[in-house]
Amino acid sequence: MKKVAFYTLGCKLNFAESSSIARSLEPMGFTRVDFQDSPNLFVINTCSVTEQADKKCKKVVREAKKINPASTVVIMGCYAQLKPEEISNIPGVDLVLGANEKFQLPDLLPPYLIKKNTNLPKLLASEIRYDLDYHASYSVNDRTRTFLKVQDGCDYPCSYCTIPLARGQSRSDSVESVLALIEEIALKGIKEIVLTGVNIGDFGIQQGKREETFFDLIKAIELKSSINRFRISSIEPNLITPEIITFLASSKSFVPHFHIPLQSGSNTVLRLMKRRYQRELYVNRVALIKSLMPNACIGVDVIVGHPGETHELFLETYQFLQELDISYLHVFPYSERANTFSTEIFPKIDGSQKSERSKMLHILSDKKRHAFYESQIGKKGEVLFEESNENGLMEGFSENYVRFKSAYDPLLINTIQSVRYKSITENGEVTGDVLFSNVFV
């Protein structure tokens, strides 16, 4: 039996693509297995948002060759596109595929499975093109939810970001194709779909022209989808318009959970980052969401230690976030990447300062999440239960992203149940009563 294992680093988009590429190998006789199951083929789908992601890729290659020294190792993804020659020199790597080539893996792979064929080129990663094809993808690793890619690439030249260099220009699926994929996913028993992309709010560009909009997409999903639980992944604050927020507030399909990247609460730093908004717009977006959906969960991405972020400017961000009605933070210490505008910005912030600022925001995030969870105690929620069984407990997430724990019951797996929130544990998890309204749904 031919076995393949995928190791995916980075974002939800990478997970969606790994899953689709794995399915494309099935006609070749490959069965997807766990990393430890001595596969014949390892595929490592990389991220290059931070330096740590680069280092982790090298470590995963070493682990793969320990598990099966005779295996074939393929590297793809953003790191592979940005630094293909560097990756090709990692001992144990057989093939490096860039953004143009990764979906061609089934066609390119056969010669690399024959270890006697030692004269094959390791590097099949061409320079990024701006006319890349769009490849639809979705994950099916978790039977309770799937990540559905609807958009790829980005036209935003943020100072710190390499994603346009790694994934090319913004491009999208069509509304019609997305609806067809949703019905395909529905047949697999999936209860929740997370719409994902690099810049999802820029949905609608096909072959270089804007044909549709993100608003068109969510309206069509609301009207025509047979799945009734959708979550939107990260969306830029300037692209989640008042029109979209108002529509989502009355939606029966889209849950009240938003993840809106801020990156800095200082207008000075936002200008250095070349972001397309100022903090006043962000305040307005959050205020509108909370006025229409008081129980909505709002997550925020923040970068600390960007060049030019003085201590005073960081304190602007901290104060801004402290006063904002949000639910949690994702905090990223700035990591300098080659070929980005931020390399030219000074002063640079040293590692100890970045660590201290990151620690402060992580503590603030814990406080924000606890306050949000406390605001839900005594209320009802709709929880989609997962397969986990840890010490006799299972968990799931509510429509507004409350992590809920309950006694393990196999009948609850992959069902959406009404619950009542009663208390918060020392570990910051919410517990309560399952009301057993839809056990077999």
C-alpha positions as CSV (number, residue, x, y, z in Angstrom):
1,M,0.0,0.0,0.0
2,K,1.3,3.5,-0.9
3,K,1.0,5.9,2.0
4,V,1.2,9.6,2.2
5,A,1.4,11.9,5.2
6,F,0.9,15.7,5.1
7,Y,2.4,18.1,7.6
8,T,0.8,21.5,7.3
9,L,2.2,24.7,8.7
10,G,0.4,28.0,8.9
11,C,-3.1,29.2,8.1
12,K,-6.5,27.6,7.4
13,L,-6.0,28.2,3.7
14,N,-2.9,25.8,3.8
15,F,-5.0,23.1,5.6
16,A,-7.7,23.4,2.9
17,E,-5.1,23.1,0.1
18,S,-3.3,20.2,1.8
19,S,-6.6,18.3,2.1
20,S,-7.5,18.8,-1.6
21,I,-4.0,17.9,-2.8
22,A,-4.2,14.7,-0.7
23,R,-7.4,13.7,-2.3
24,S,-5.8,14.3,-5.8
25,L,-3.3,11.6,-4.9
26,E,-6.0,8.9,-4.3
27,P,-6.2,7.9,-8.0
28,M,-2.5,7.1,-7.8
29,G,-3.2,4.5,-5.0
30,F,-2.1,6.7,-2.1
31,T,-3.9,6.4,1.3
32,R,-3.5,9.4,3.7
33,V,-2.0,8.3,7.0
34,D,-0.5,9.9,10.1
35,F,3.0,11.3,10.1
36,Q,4.2,8.4,12.4
37,D,2.8,5.6,10.2
38,S,6.0,5.2,8.1
39,P,4.6,6.7,4.9
40,N,6.3,6.3,1.5
41,L,5.6,10.0,0.8
42,F,5.8,13.0,3.0
43,V,4.3,16.3,1.8
44,I,5.2,19.4,3.9
45,N,3.0,22.4,3.2
46,T,4.9,25.4,4.5
47,C,4.2,28.9,5.8
48,S,6.7,31.7,5.8
49,V,4.9,34.4,7.9
50,T,7.6,34.2,10.6
51,E,11.1,33.0,11.0
52,Q,9.9,30.2,13.3
53,A,7.9,28.7,10.5
54,D,11.0,28.5,8.3
55,K,12.9,26.7,11.1
56,K,10.1,24.3,11.8
57,C,10.1,23.2,8.2
58,K,13.7,22.0,8.5
59,K,12.9,20.2,11.7
60,V,9.9,18.4,10.1
61,V,12.1,17.2,7.2
62,R,14.6,15.7,9.7
63,E,11.8,14.0,11.6
64,A,10.3,12.6,8.4
65,K,13.6,11.0,7.4
66,K,14.0,9.4,10.8
67,I,10.6,7.8,10.5
68,N,11.3,6.4,7.0
69,P,14.7,7.1,5.6
70,A,13.6,5.6,2.2
71,S,10.7,8.0,1.9
72,T,10.2,10.7,-0.7
73,V,9.9,14.2,0.8
74,V,8.1,17.0,-1.1
75,I,8.0,20.7,0.1
76,M,5.4,23.1,-1.1
77,G,3.7,26.3,0.1
78,C,4.8,29.9,0.8
79,Y,8.3,29.1,2.2
80,A,8.9,26.9,-0.9
81,Q,7.9,29.8,-3.2
82,L,10.0,32.4,-1.4
83,K,13.2,30.4,-0.7
84,P,13.2,27.4,-3.1
85,E,16.9,27.1,-3.4
86,E,17.4,27.2,0.4
87,I,14.9,24.5,0.8
88,S,16.3,22.3,-2.0
89,N,19.6,22.2,0.0
90,I,18.0,20.8,3.1
91,P,19.2,17.2,3.4
92,G,16.5,14.7,2.7
93,V,14.3,17.0,0.4
94,D,13.5,15.4,-2.9
95,L,11.2,17.9,-4.6
96,V,10.3,21.6,-4.0
97,L,7.1,22.9,-5.6
98,G,6.2,26.6,-5.8
99,A,2.8,28.2,-6.0
100,N,2.5,27.5,-9.8
101,E,3.3,23.8,-9.4
102,K,1.9,22.5,-6.1
103,F,-1.5,21.5,-7.6
104,Q,0.4,19.6,-10.3
105,L,1.8,17.2,-7.8
106,P,0.1,14.0,-9.1
107,D,1.6,14.7,-12.6
108,L,5.1,15.6,-11.4
109,L,5.5,13.0,-8.6
110,P,5.9,9.6,-10.3
111,P,9.6,9.8,-11.2
112,Y,10.5,11.0,-7.7
113,L,9.1,7.8,-6.2
114,I,11.8,5.8,-7.9
115,K,14.8,6.3,-5.7
116,K,17.2,5.0,-8.4
117,N,16.4,8.0,-10.4
118,T,18.9,10.4,-8.8
119,N,19.4,12.9,-11.7
120,L,16.0,14.5,-11.3
121,P,15.9,18.3,-10.5
122,K,15.0,19.0,-7.0
123,L,13.6,22.4,-7.8
124,L,10.4,22.9,-9.7
125,A,9.4,26.2,-8.2
126,S,9.2,28.9,-10.8
127,E,9.0,32.6,-10.2
128,I,5.6,33.9,-9.0
129,R,3.3,34.8,-11.8
130,Y,0.5,37.3,-11.6
131,D,-1.8,35.3,-13.8
132,L,-2.0,32.2,-11.6
133,D,-4.9,29.9,-12.0
134,Y,-7.4,29.6,-9.2
135,H,-7.6,26.1,-7.5
136,A,-10.6,25.4,-5.4
137,S,-9.8,23.6,-2.1
138,Y,-11.5,22.4,1.1
139,S,-10.5,20.4,4.1
140,V,-12.2,17.3,5.4
141,N,-9.9,16.4,8.2
142,D,-12.4,17.3,10.9
143,R,-15.8,15.8,10.3
144,T,-17.6,18.5,12.2
145,R,-16.3,21.5,10.1
146,T,-14.5,22.2,7.0
147,F,-12.3,25.1,5.8
148,L,-13.5,26.1,2.3
149,K,-11.1,28.3,0.2
150,V,-13.0,30.9,-1.8
151,Q,-10.2,33.4,-2.6
152,D,-6.4,33.4,-3.0
153,G,-3.6,35.9,-3.3
154,C,-3.5,39.5,-2.3
155,D,-3.1,43.0,-3.9
156,Y,-2.4,44.8,-0.6
157,P,1.3,45.7,-0.3
158,C,1.5,45.8,3.5
159,S,5.0,46.7,4.6
160,Y,5.8,43.6,6.6
161,C,4.1,40.9,4.4
162,T,5.5,38.4,1.9
163,I,2.1,36.9,1.0
164,P,1.7,38.7,-2.4
165,L,5.2,37.4,-3.3
166,A,4.3,33.9,-2.2
167,R,0.8,33.6,-3.6
168,G,0.5,36.2,-6.3
169,Q,-2.4,38.6,-7.0
170,S,-5.9,38.4,-5.7
171,R,-8.2,35.9,-7.5
172,S,-11.3,34.0,-6.6
173,D,-13.7,31.2,-7.2
174,S,-17.1,32.1,-8.6
175,V,-20.3,32.3,-6.5
176,E,-21.7,29.5,-8.6
177,S,-18.7,27.2,-8.0
178,V,-18.6,27.9,-4.3
179,L,-22.3,27.0,-4.0
180,A,-21.6,23.7,-5.8
181,L,-18.7,22.9,-3.5
182,I,-20.9,23.6,-0.5
183,E,-23.4,21.0,-1.7
184,E,-20.5,18.6,-2.2
185,I,-19.3,19.2,1.3
186,A,-22.9,18.8,2.7
187,L,-23.0,15.3,1.4
188,K,-20.1,14.4,3.7
189,G,-22.1,15.2,6.8
190,I,-20.3,18.4,7.6
191,K,-22.3,20.8,9.9
192,E,-20.2,23.9,9.7
193,I,-18.1,25.6,6.9
194,V,-15.4,28.2,7.5
195,L,-15.0,30.5,4.5
196,T,-11.3,31.2,4.1
197,G,-8.8,33.0,1.8
198,V,-5.8,35.2,1.9
199,N,-7.9,38.4,1.6
200,I,-11.4,37.0,1.7
201,G,-13.2,40.4,1.6
202,D,-11.6,40.9,-1.8
203,F,-13.6,38.0,-3.2
204,G,-14.8,38.3,-6.8
205,I,-11.7,38.9,-9.0
206,Q,-11.6,36.3,-11.8
207,Q,-8.9,36.4,-14.6
208,G,-7.9,39.9,-13.5
209,K,-11.4,41.4,-13.6
210,R,-13.9,42.0,-10.7
211,E,-16.9,39.9,-11.6
212,E,-18.6,39.6,-8.2
213,T,-18.2,40.7,-4.6
214,F,-18.0,39.2,-1.2
215,F,-21.4,40.6,-0.5
216,D,-22.7,38.7,-3.5
217,L,-21.2,35.5,-2.1
218,I,-22.7,35.7,1.4
219,K,-26.1,36.7,0.0
220,A,-26.1,33.7,-2.3
221,I,-25.0,31.3,0.5
222,E,-27.8,32.6,2.7
223,L,-30.4,32.1,0.0
224,K,-29.3,28.7,-1.5
225,S,-27.1,26.7,0.8
226,S,-28.4,23.5,2.5
227,I,-25.8,23.9,5.3
228,N,-27.0,26.5,7.8
229,R,-23.8,27.3,9.8
230,F,-21.1,29.4,8.2
231,R,-18.2,31.2,9.8
232,I,-16.1,33.9,8.2
233,S,-12.4,33.7,8.7
234,S,-10.1,36.8,8.9
235,I,-11.5,39.8,7.0
236,E,-9.9,43.2,6.6
237,P,-11.6,46.0,8.5
238,N,-12.0,48.2,5.4
239,L,-13.7,45.3,3.6
240,I,-16.2,44.3,6.2
241,T,-18.5,47.2,5.3
242,P,-21.5,48.4,7.3
243,E,-23.7,46.9,4.5
244,I,-22.1,43.5,5.1
245,I,-22.3,43.8,8.9
246,T,-26.0,44.7,8.8
247,F,-26.7,41.8,6.5
248,L,-24.9,39.3,8.8
249,A,-26.7,40.6,11.8
250,S,-30.0,39.3,10.4
251,S,-28.5,36.1,8.8
252,K,-29.8,32.7,9.7
253,S,-26.7,31.0,8.3
254,F,-23.7,33.1,9.3
255,V,-22.7,33.0,13.0
256,P,-21.8,36.1,15.1
257,H,-18.1,35.5,15.2
258,F,-15.6,37.9,13.5
259,H,-11.9,37.9,13.2
260,I,-10.7,41.3,12.1
261,P,-7.0,42.1,11.8
262,L,-5.9,45.4,13.4
263,Q,-2.1,44.9,13.5
264,S,-1.6,48.2,15.4
265,G,-3.7,50.6,17.4
266,S,-1.5,53.5,16.5
267,N,-2.2,55.5,13.4
268,T,1.5,56.3,13.0
269,V,2.4,52.6,12.9
270,L,-0.6,51.7,10.7
271,R,0.8,54.2,8.1
272,L,4.3,52.7,8.4
273,M,2.6,49.3,7.8
274,K,0.8,50.6,4.7
275,R,-2.5,49.4,6.1
276,R,-5.6,50.7,4.3
277,Y,-7.4,52.2,7.3
278,Q,-6.9,54.2,10.5
279,R,-8.0,53.1,13.9
280,E,-11.1,55.3,13.8
281,L,-12.5,53.1,11.1
282,Y,-11.8,50.0,13.3
283,V,-13.6,51.5,16.2
284,N,-16.7,52.2,14.0
285,R,-16.7,48.6,12.7
286,V,-16.5,47.1,16.2
287,A,-19.2,49.5,17.5
288,L,-21.6,48.6,14.7
289,I,-21.1,44.9,15.2
290,K,-21.7,45.1,18.9
291,S,-24.7,47.4,18.5
292,L,-26.4,44.9,16.1
293,M,-25.0,41.7,17.7
294,P,-24.3,42.3,21.4
295,N,-23.2,38.7,21.9
296,A,-20.8,38.6,18.9
297,C,-17.3,37.4,19.4
298,I,-14.6,39.6,17.9
299,G,-11.0,38.4,17.5
300,V,-8.1,40.7,16.6
301,D,-4.7,40.2,15.0
302,V,-1.9,42.4,16.4
303,I,1.8,42.7,15.4
304,V,4.2,44.0,18.1
305,G,7.6,45.4,17.5
306,H,7.2,46.5,13.9
307,P,10.1,48.8,12.9
308,G,9.2,52.4,14.1
309,E,7.0,51.2,16.9
310,T,8.4,53.1,19.8
311,H,7.4,52.3,23.4
312,E,5.0,55.2,23.4
313,L,3.4,54.0,20.1
314,F,3.0,50.5,21.6
315,L,1.3,51.9,24.6
316,E,-1.2,53.6,22.2
317,T,-2.0,50.1,20.8
318,Y,-2.3,48.7,24.3
319,Q,-4.6,51.4,25.5
320,F,-6.7,51.2,22.3
321,L,-7.2,47.5,22.7
322,Q,-7.9,47.7,26.4
323,E,-10.8,50.1,25.8
324,L,-12.2,48.2,22.7
325,D,-15.1,45.8,23.1
326,I,-13.3,42.7,21.7
327,S,-13.1,39.1,22.8
328,Y,-9.5,37.9,22.2
329,L,-6.2,38.7,20.5
330,H,-3.8,36.8,18.2
331,V,-0.4,38.4,18.9
332,F,2.5,38.1,16.5
333,P,6.0,39.5,17.3
334,Y,7.2,41.2,14.1
335,S,9.6,39.0,12.1
336,E,11.6,40.6,9.4
337,R,11.2,39.1,5.9
338,A,13.4,39.7,2.9
339,N,12.0,41.9,0.1
340,T,9.5,43.7,2.2
341,F,9.2,47.5,2.8
342,S,9.6,47.1,6.5
343,T,13.3,46.2,6.2
344,E,13.9,49.9,5.2
345,I,12.1,51.3,8.3
346,F,13.9,52.3,11.5
347,P,14.4,52.1,14.4
348,K,14.4,48.3,14.7
349,I,12.9,46.8,17.9
350,D,15.0,44.3,19.8
351,G,13.8,40.8,20.7
352,S,13.5,41.5,24.4
353,Q,11.2,44.5,23.8
354,K,9.1,42.4,21.4
355,S,8.8,39.6,23.9
356,E,7.7,42.0,26.7
357,R,5.1,43.7,24.5
358,S,3.8,40.3,23.3
359,K,3.5,39.2,26.9
360,M,1.5,42.2,27.9
361,L,-0.9,41.7,25.0
362,H,-1.3,38.0,25.8
363,I,-2.3,38.8,29.3
364,L,-4.7,41.4,28.0
365,S,-6.1,38.8,25.6
366,D,-6.7,36.4,28.5
367,K,-8.6,39.1,30.4
368,K,-10.7,40.0,27.3
369,R,-11.6,36.3,26.7
370,H,-12.5,35.8,30.3
371,A,-14.7,38.9,30.4
372,F,-16.4,37.8,27.2
373,Y,-17.1,34.3,28.6
374,E,-18.4,35.8,31.8
375,S,-20.8,37.9,29.8
376,Q,-22.3,34.7,28.4
377,I,-22.9,32.9,31.8
378,G,-26.6,32.2,32.2
379,K,-27.3,32.5,28.5
380,K,-28.0,29.8,25.9
381,G,-25.8,28.8,23.0
382,E,-25.7,26.4,20.1
383,V,-22.6,24.2,20.3
384,L,-21.2,22.0,17.6
385,F,-19.6,19.1,19.4
386,E,-16.3,17.6,18.2
387,E,-14.9,14.0,18.5
388,S,-12.4,14.8,21.3
389,N,-12.5,12.7,24.5
390,E,-10.0,14.0,27.1
391,N,-10.4,12.6,30.6
392,G,-14.1,11.9,29.9
393,L,-14.8,15.3,28.6
394,M,-15.7,16.5,25.1
395,E,-15.8,20.0,23.7
396,G,-17.3,22.1,21.0
397,F,-17.6,25.7,19.9
398,S,-20.8,27.8,20.0
399,E,-22.0,30.0,17.3
400,N,-20.2,32.9,18.9
401,Y,-17.0,30.9,19.5
402,V,-17.4,30.0,23.2
403,R,-15.4,26.9,23.9
404,F,-17.8,24.6,25.8
405,K,-16.9,21.4,27.7
406,S,-19.3,18.7,28.7
407,A,-19.2,15.0,29.8
408,Y,-18.3,12.8,26.8
409,D,-21.3,11.4,25.0
410,P,-20.7,9.7,21.6
411,L,-24.3,10.6,20.5
412,L,-23.3,14.3,20.6
413,I,-20.4,14.0,18.1
414,N,-21.0,16.2,15.0
415,T,-24.4,17.5,16.3
416,I,-25.4,21.0,17.2
417,Q,-26.9,21.2,20.6
418,S,-28.6,23.9,22.7
419,V,-26.6,24.5,25.9
420,R,-26.9,26.8,28.9
421,Y,-23.6,28.3,30.2
422,K,-23.2,28.0,33.9
423,S,-19.6,28.5,34.9
424,I,-16.0,29.1,33.9
425,T,-13.3,26.6,34.9
426,E,-9.8,27.5,36.2
427,N,-8.5,26.7,32.7
428,G,-10.8,29.3,31.2
429,E,-13.3,26.9,29.6
430,V,-17.1,27.2,29.9
431,T,-19.2,24.4,31.3
432,G,-22.9,24.0,31.7
433,D,-26.0,22.0,30.7
434,V,-26.6,20.3,27.4
435,L,-30.3,20.7,26.7
436,F,-30.5,17.7,24.3
437,S,-32.8,19.2,21.8
438,N,-31.2,17.7,18.7
439,V,-29.3,14.5,19.7
440,F,-29.6,12.8,16.4
441,V,-29.3,15.8,14.1
